[in-house]
Amino acid sequence: MDKQKLIDLLNEDLANEFSAIIQYLTYAAKATGPYRPQLVSFFMAEVPDEQGHATFLSNKIVALGGEPVTKPAPVPVAKTNKEMLEAIQAAERRAVKGYTERARQADEFGDKGLAVQLEDMVRDESGHAEETERILRDWPL
């Protein structure tokens, strides 16, 4: 794993974090129905974690000599509360998979601090995915 490849991969992660922030904010605005207050609270409570991840990634990219991206990855369009929750669950699962791989790559690169931080981010994203799964478990059709 060379430095530029690691920077490029971290920039992909950063674009995904920007997307997650937009996704949570947009979905909070779009939530409807009797569960709206709970969904808005749930969506908005996730924003600070994703923002913290984006801040860490931006700083690490610069520390490695790179330039952080400024464009988010595409945000999935979702029309119903259930579609929003499913899109979030899919994004969180992708994040867990991505950060697990990135932690391995950071270790291979020789940056143990980065690897540990990425493993902490795996924990965060796993928690988000599990909470979303619990909400969806008995969601009405």
Residue frames as a rotation matrix with the C-alpha (Angstrom) as fourth column:
MET 1
0.588 0.809 0.000 0.00
0.809 -0.588 0.000 0.00
0.000 0.000 -1.000 0.00
ASP 2
-0.551 -0.774 0.313 1.61
0.762 -0.619 -0.190 3.25
0.341 0.134 0.930 -1.09
LYS 3
-0.722 0.185 -0.666 0.79
0.386 -0.692 -0.610 6.65
-0.574 -0.698 0.429 0.39
GLN 4
-0.822 0.417 -0.388 -1.06
-0.566 -0.670 0.479 8.02
-0.061 0.614 0.787 -2.65
LYS 5
-0.536 0.646 -0.544 -3.31
0.083 0.682 0.727 4.95
0.840 0.344 -0.419 -2.87
LEU 6
-0.492 0.323 -0.808 -4.13
0.870 0.211 -0.445 5.31
0.027 -0.923 -0.385 0.83
ILE 7
-0.819 0.181 -0.544 -4.92
-0.051 -0.968 -0.244 9.01
-0.571 -0.172 0.803 0.36
ASP 8
-0.753 0.544 -0.370 -7.20
-0.494 -0.096 0.864 8.17
0.435 0.833 0.341 -2.58
LEU 9
-0.410 0.600 -0.687 -9.07
0.516 0.774 0.368 5.55
0.752 -0.203 -0.627 -0.54
LEU 10
-0.581 0.174 -0.795 -9.42
0.726 -0.330 -0.603 7.90
-0.367 -0.928 0.066 2.44
ASN 11
-0.879 0.282 -0.386 -10.83
-0.389 -0.891 0.236 10.52
-0.277 0.357 0.892 0.05
GLU 12
-0.541 0.728 -0.421 -13.45
-0.064 0.464 0.884 7.99
0.839 0.505 -0.204 -1.09
ASP 13
-0.358 0.371 -0.857 -14.31
0.896 0.394 -0.204 7.46
0.262 -0.841 -0.473 2.58
LEU 14
-0.807 0.014 -0.591 -14.50
0.252 -0.896 -0.365 11.23
-0.534 -0.444 0.719 3.09
ALA 15
-0.807 0.548 -0.222 -16.90
-0.483 -0.395 0.782 11.61
0.340 0.738 0.583 0.14
ASN 16
-0.322 0.689 -0.649 -19.05
0.398 0.721 0.568 8.88
0.859 -0.075 -0.506 1.71
GLU 17
-0.514 0.115 -0.850 -19.06
0.835 -0.160 -0.526 10.67
-0.197 -0.980 -0.013 5.08
PHE 18
-0.916 0.221 -0.336 -20.14
-0.268 -0.958 0.100 13.91
-0.299 0.182 0.937 3.40
SER 19
-0.583 0.718 -0.381 -22.88
-0.268 0.273 0.924 11.92
0.767 0.641 0.034 1.71
ALA 20
-0.386 0.422 -0.820 -23.97
0.785 0.618 -0.051 10.40
0.485 -0.664 -0.569 5.04
ILE 21
-0.786 0.081 -0.613 -24.28
0.365 -0.739 -0.566 13.87
-0.499 -0.669 0.551 6.60
ILE 22
-0.785 0.505 -0.358 -26.42
-0.618 -0.602 0.506 15.08
0.040 0.619 0.784 3.70
GLN 23
-0.526 0.583 -0.619 -28.42
0.088 0.762 0.642 11.84
0.846 0.283 -0.452 3.75
TYR 24
-0.510 0.318 -0.799 -29.26
0.858 0.252 -0.448 12.14
0.059 -0.914 -0.401 7.45
LEU 25
-0.800 0.197 -0.567 -30.14
0.009 -0.941 -0.339 15.84
-0.600 -0.276 0.751 7.19
THR 26
-0.737 0.521 -0.430 -32.29
-0.603 -0.219 0.767 15.34
0.306 0.825 0.475 4.10
TYR 27
-0.482 0.561 -0.673 -34.06
0.345 0.827 0.443 12.29
0.806 -0.019 -0.592 5.48
ALA 28
-0.697 0.234 -0.677 -34.78
0.649 -0.196 -0.735 14.12
-0.305 -0.952 -0.016 8.74
ALA 29
-0.768 0.405 -0.496 -36.50
-0.454 -0.891 -0.024 16.84
-0.452 0.207 0.868 6.73
LYS 30
-0.561 0.514 -0.650 -38.44
-0.642 0.225 0.733 14.30
0.522 0.828 0.204 4.63
ALA 31
-0.938 0.207 -0.278 -39.64
0.320 0.826 -0.465 12.00
0.134 -0.525 -0.841 7.43
THR 32
-0.462 0.862 0.210 -43.43
-0.662 -0.492 0.565 11.88
0.590 0.122 0.798 7.69
GLY 33
0.108 0.687 -0.718 -46.22
0.005 0.722 0.692 10.22
0.994 -0.079 0.075 9.61
PRO 34
0.897 0.417 0.144 -46.72
-0.139 -0.043 0.989 9.21
0.419 -0.908 0.019 13.21
TYR 35
0.634 -0.724 -0.273 -43.03
0.744 0.473 0.473 8.23
-0.213 -0.502 0.838 13.66
ARG 36
0.562 -0.407 0.720 -41.70
0.341 -0.679 -0.650 11.54
0.754 0.611 -0.243 12.33
PRO 37
0.752 -0.317 0.577 -40.53
-0.611 -0.663 0.433 12.92
0.245 -0.678 -0.692 15.71
GLN 38
0.675 -0.504 0.539 -38.61
-0.094 0.666 0.740 9.74
-0.732 -0.550 0.403 16.53
LEU 39
0.577 -0.455 0.678 -37.11
0.811 0.416 -0.411 9.43
-0.095 0.787 0.609 13.05
VAL 40
0.708 -0.321 0.629 -36.03
-0.015 -0.897 -0.442 13.07
0.706 0.303 -0.640 12.99
SER 41
0.718 -0.439 0.540 -34.32
-0.666 -0.204 0.718 12.60
-0.205 -0.875 -0.439 16.36
PHE 42
0.621 -0.471 0.626 -32.67
0.315 0.882 0.350 9.38
-0.717 -0.020 0.696 15.20
PHE 43
0.623 -0.377 0.685 -31.43
0.722 -0.059 -0.689 10.87
0.300 0.924 0.235 11.92
MET 44
0.696 -0.328 0.638 -30.16
-0.259 -0.944 -0.203 14.08
0.669 -0.024 -0.742 13.51
ALA 45
0.799 -0.402 0.446 -28.39
-0.416 0.165 0.894 12.23
-0.434 -0.900 -0.035 16.32
GLU 46
0.612 -0.571 0.547 -26.20
0.666 0.745 0.032 10.50
-0.426 0.345 0.836 13.72
VAL 47
0.865 -0.225 0.449 -24.95
0.205 -0.658 -0.724 13.71
0.459 0.718 -0.523 12.09
PRO 48
0.685 -0.656 0.318 -22.31
-0.723 -0.554 0.413 14.58
-0.094 -0.513 -0.853 14.74
ASP 49
0.392 -0.553 0.735 -20.71
0.033 0.807 0.589 11.12
-0.919 -0.206 0.335 14.46
GLU 50
0.571 -0.136 0.810 -20.48
0.806 0.280 -0.521 11.36
-0.156 0.950 0.269 10.68
GLN 51
0.898 -0.245 0.366 -19.19
-0.126 -0.939 -0.320 14.92
0.422 0.241 -0.874 10.94
GLY 52
0.581 -0.707 0.404 -16.51
-0.581 -0.012 0.814 13.74
-0.570 -0.707 -0.418 13.37
HIS 53
0.371 -0.414 0.831 -15.48
0.539 0.825 0.170 11.01
-0.756 0.385 0.529 10.94
ALA 54
0.749 -0.041 0.661 -15.29
0.600 -0.381 -0.703 13.56
0.281 0.924 -0.261 8.09
THR 55
0.852 -0.456 0.256 -13.17
-0.513 -0.824 0.239 15.89
0.102 -0.335 -0.937 10.22
PHE 56
0.408 -0.719 0.564 -10.77
-0.218 0.523 0.824 13.10
-0.887 -0.459 0.056 11.15
LEU 57
0.424 -0.211 0.881 -10.46
0.772 0.593 -0.229 11.92
-0.474 0.777 0.415 7.54
SER 58
0.904 -0.071 0.421 -9.88
0.207 -0.789 -0.578 15.45
0.374 0.610 -0.699 6.22
ASN 59
0.697 -0.660 0.280 -7.14
-0.685 -0.498 0.532 16.07
-0.211 -0.563 -0.799 8.75
LYS 60
0.320 -0.585 0.745 -5.49
0.054 0.797 0.602 12.71
-0.946 -0.152 0.287 8.10
ILE 61
0.679 -0.031 0.734 -5.52
0.728 0.159 -0.667 13.23
-0.096 0.987 0.130 4.33
VAL 62
0.864 -0.374 0.338 -3.77
-0.266 -0.907 -0.326 16.59
0.429 0.192 -0.883 4.80
ALA 63
0.551 -0.677 0.489 -1.30
-0.603 0.083 0.794 15.06
-0.577 -0.732 -0.362 7.28
LEU 64
0.326 -0.392 0.860 -0.42
0.467 0.858 0.214 12.47
-0.822 0.332 0.463 4.65
GLY 65
-0.664 -0.642 -0.384 0.20
0.058 -0.555 0.830 15.24
-0.746 0.528 0.406 2.11
GLY 66
-0.602 0.513 0.612 -3.07
0.796 0.325 0.511 14.95
0.063 0.795 -0.604 0.22
GLU 67
-0.896 0.436 0.084 -5.92
-0.423 -0.896 0.135 17.28
0.134 0.086 0.987 -0.66
PRO 68
-0.658 0.698 0.282 -9.32
0.233 0.544 -0.806 16.41
-0.716 -0.465 -0.520 0.84
VAL 69
-0.673 0.546 0.498 -12.22
0.609 0.028 0.792 16.04
0.419 0.837 -0.352 -1.58
THR 70
-0.905 0.402 -0.138 -15.08
-0.245 -0.758 -0.605 18.49
-0.348 -0.514 0.784 -1.29
LYS 71
-0.283 0.829 -0.482 -17.80
-0.854 0.011 0.521 16.65
0.437 0.559 0.705 -3.19
PRO 72
-0.172 0.295 0.940 -20.00
-0.698 0.637 -0.328 14.04
-0.695 -0.712 0.097 -1.51
ALA 73
-0.981 0.057 0.184 -20.76
0.150 0.824 0.546 10.65
-0.120 0.563 -0.818 -2.97
PRO 74
-0.535 0.842 0.061 -24.32
-0.312 -0.265 0.912 10.48
0.785 0.469 0.405 -4.40
VAL 75
-0.772 0.415 0.481 -27.12
-0.490 0.093 -0.867 10.39
-0.405 -0.905 0.131 -1.83
PRO 76
-0.865 0.487 0.122 -29.73
0.484 0.744 0.461 7.69
0.134 0.458 -0.879 -2.49
VAL 77
-0.591 0.771 0.236 -33.20
-0.670 -0.633 0.388 9.04
0.449 0.071 0.891 -3.23
ALA 78
-0.838 0.409 -0.361 -35.79
0.524 0.788 -0.324 7.60
0.152 -0.461 -0.874 -0.85
LYS 79
-0.508 0.725 0.466 -39.46
-0.188 -0.621 0.761 8.49
0.841 0.298 0.452 -0.80
THR 80
0.621 0.774 -0.122 -40.81
-0.090 0.225 0.970 6.68
0.779 -0.592 0.209 2.24
ASN 81
0.504 -0.401 0.765 -39.62
-0.862 -0.186 0.471 6.37
-0.046 -0.897 -0.440 5.81
LYS 82
0.749 -0.185 0.636 -38.89
0.009 0.963 0.269 2.70
-0.663 -0.195 0.723 5.22
GLU 83
0.780 -0.483 0.398 -36.88
0.509 0.120 -0.852 3.43
0.364 0.867 0.340 2.06
MET 84
0.524 -0.594 0.611 -34.88
-0.570 -0.777 -0.266 6.03
0.633 -0.209 -0.746 3.99
LEU 85
0.522 -0.292 0.801 -34.10
-0.718 0.356 0.598 3.56
-0.460 -0.888 -0.023 6.77
GLU 86
0.817 -0.203 0.539 -33.16
0.370 0.902 -0.221 0.86
-0.442 0.380 0.812 4.26
ALA 87
0.712 -0.579 0.397 -30.85
0.188 -0.387 -0.903 3.27
0.677 0.717 -0.166 2.41
ILE 88
0.431 -0.546 0.718 -29.20
-0.851 -0.510 0.123 4.25
0.299 -0.664 -0.685 5.68
GLN 89
0.673 -0.154 0.723 -28.78
-0.323 0.818 0.475 0.63
-0.665 -0.554 0.501 6.71
ALA 90
0.839 -0.362 0.406 -27.12
0.544 0.518 -0.660 -0.17
0.029 0.775 0.631 3.38
ALA 91
0.572 -0.637 0.517 -24.80
-0.213 -0.724 -0.656 2.85
0.792 0.265 -0.550 3.67
GLU 92
0.471 -0.383 0.795 -23.79
-0.876 -0.098 0.473 1.94
-0.103 -0.919 -0.381 7.23
ARG 93
0.784 -0.177 0.595 -23.06
0.104 0.982 0.156 -1.66
-0.612 -0.061 0.789 6.20
ARG 94
0.745 -0.544 0.386 -20.90
0.445 -0.026 -0.895 -0.40
0.497 0.839 0.222 3.34
ALA 95
0.500 -0.556 0.664 -19.08
-0.639 -0.754 -0.150 1.89
0.584 -0.349 -0.733 5.78
VAL 96
0.648 -0.244 0.722 -18.39
-0.530 0.536 0.657 -1.01
-0.547 -0.808 0.218 8.15
LYS 97
0.785 -0.337 0.520 -16.99
0.542 0.780 -0.313 -3.07
-0.300 0.527 0.795 5.29
GLY 98
0.678 -0.509 0.531 -14.97
0.221 -0.548 -0.807 -0.16
0.701 0.664 -0.259 3.92
TYR 99
0.494 -0.493 0.716 -13.46
-0.796 -0.587 0.145 0.91
0.349 -0.642 -0.683 7.25
THR 100
0.767 -0.241 0.595 -12.63
-0.156 0.829 0.537 -2.68
-0.622 -0.504 0.599 8.13
GLU 101
0.690 -0.503 0.520 -10.67
0.718 0.391 -0.575 -2.94
0.086 0.770 0.632 4.88
ARG 102
0.592 -0.455 0.665 -9.13
-0.096 -0.859 -0.503 0.51
0.801 0.234 -0.552 5.33
ALA 103
0.721 -0.339 0.605 -7.93
-0.662 -0.076 0.746 -0.37
-0.206 -0.938 -0.279 8.84
ARG 104
0.694 -0.472 0.543 -6.18
0.425 0.878 0.220 -3.41
-0.581 0.078 0.810 7.39
GLN 105
0.586 -0.446 0.676 -4.64
0.649 -0.242 -0.722 -1.24
0.486 0.862 0.148 4.68
ALA 106
0.699 -0.321 0.639 -3.50
-0.491 -0.865 0.103 1.39
0.520 -0.386 -0.762 7.19
ASP 107
0.730 -0.433 0.528 -1.85
-0.289 0.504 0.814 -1.35
-0.619 -0.747 0.243 9.22
GLU 108
0.605 -0.479 0.636 -0.15
0.760 0.585 -0.283 -2.64
-0.236 0.655 0.718 6.06
PHE 109
0.625 -0.322 0.711 1.00
0.232 -0.793 -0.563 0.94
0.745 0.517 -0.421 5.33
GLY 110
-0.312 -0.783 -0.538 2.46
0.752 0.143 -0.644 1.11
0.581 -0.606 0.544 8.83
ASP 111
-0.638 0.191 0.746 0.16
-0.392 -0.914 -0.101 3.74
0.663 -0.357 0.658 10.35
LYS 112
-0.692 0.325 -0.644 -1.09
0.619 0.728 -0.297 2.05
0.372 -0.604 -0.705 13.52
GLY 113
-0.796 0.399 -0.455 -2.78
0.077 -0.680 -0.730 5.23
-0.600 -0.616 0.510 14.78
LEU 114
-0.537 0.604 -0.589 -4.85
-0.843 -0.347 0.412 5.44
0.044 0.717 0.695 11.62
ALA 115
-0.599 0.290 -0.747 -5.69
-0.035 0.922 0.386 1.74
0.800 0.257 -0.542 11.82
VAL 116
-0.785 0.296 -0.544 -6.92
0.613 0.244 -0.751 2.11
-0.089 -0.924 -0.373 15.42
GLN 117
-0.690 0.546 -0.475 -9.01
-0.368 -0.830 -0.419 5.18
-0.623 -0.115 0.774 14.57
LEU 118
-0.510 0.496 -0.703 -10.55
-0.746 0.152 0.649 3.39
0.429 0.855 0.292 11.60
GLU 119
-0.688 0.257 -0.679 -11.39
0.392 0.918 -0.050 0.43
0.611 -0.300 -0.733 13.85
ASP 120
-0.771 0.445 -0.456 -13.15
0.289 -0.394 -0.873 2.87
-0.568 -0.804 0.175 16.20
MET 121
-0.546 0.569 -0.614 -15.10
-0.787 -0.599 0.145 4.13
-0.286 0.563 0.776 13.19
VAL 122
-0.659 0.317 -0.682 -16.06
-0.143 0.837 0.528 0.52
0.738 0.446 -0.506 12.40
ARG 123
-0.771 0.360 -0.526 -17.51
0.634 0.352 -0.689 0.34
-0.063 -0.864 -0.499 15.90
ASP 124
-0.659 0.523 -0.541 -19.47
-0.256 -0.832 -0.493 3.57
-0.708 -0.186 0.682 15.38
GLU 125
-0.504 0.448 -0.738 -20.84
-0.848 -0.094 0.522 2.53
0.165 0.889 0.427 12.00
SER 126
-0.773 0.228 -0.591 -21.70
0.208 0.973 0.104 -0.97
0.599 -0.043 -0.800 13.29
GLY 127
-0.750 0.495 -0.438 -23.74
0.440 -0.121 -0.890 0.63
-0.494 -0.860 -0.127 16.05
HIS 128
-0.515 0.565 -0.645 -25.58
-0.680 -0.727 -0.095 2.81
-0.523 0.389 0.758 13.54
ALA 129
-0.596 0.257 -0.760 -26.32
-0.564 0.540 0.625 -0.22
0.571 0.802 -0.177 11.33
GLU 130
-0.821 0.269 -0.504 -27.55
0.482 0.800 -0.358 -2.28
0.307 -0.537 -0.786 14.28
GLU 131
-0.671 0.597 -0.439 -29.84
0.082 -0.529 -0.844 0.49
-0.737 -0.603 0.306 15.52
THR 132
-0.449 0.496 -0.743 -31.29
-0.879 -0.393 0.269 0.94
-0.159 0.774 0.613 12.04
GLU 133
-0.718 0.152 -0.679 -31.81
-0.161 0.913 0.375 -2.81
0.677 0.379 -0.631 11.76
ARG 134
-0.826 0.417 -0.379 -33.69
0.528 0.340 -0.778 -2.82
-0.196 -0.843 -0.501 15.07
ILE 135
-0.514 0.661 -0.547 -35.96
-0.446 -0.751 -0.487 -0.01
-0.732 -0.006 0.681 13.87
LEU 136
-0.401 0.315 -0.860 -36.68
-0.892 0.080 0.445 -1.85
0.209 0.946 0.249 10.62
ARG 137
-0.992 -0.125 0.021 -37.20
-0.127 0.969 -0.210 -5.24
0.006 -0.211 -0.977 12.27
ASP 138
-0.473 0.881 0.005 -40.90
0.752 0.406 -0.519 -4.73
-0.460 -0.242 -0.855 13.02
TRP 139
-0.790 0.156 -0.593 -41.56
-0.322 -0.928 0.186 -1.88
-0.521 0.338 0.784 10.62
PRO 140
0.204 0.933 0.298 -45.04
0.018 0.300 -0.954 -2.04
-0.979 0.199 0.044 9.12
LEU 141
-0.290 -0.292 0.911 -45.14
0.831 0.396 0.391 -2.93
-0.475 0.871 0.128 5.44
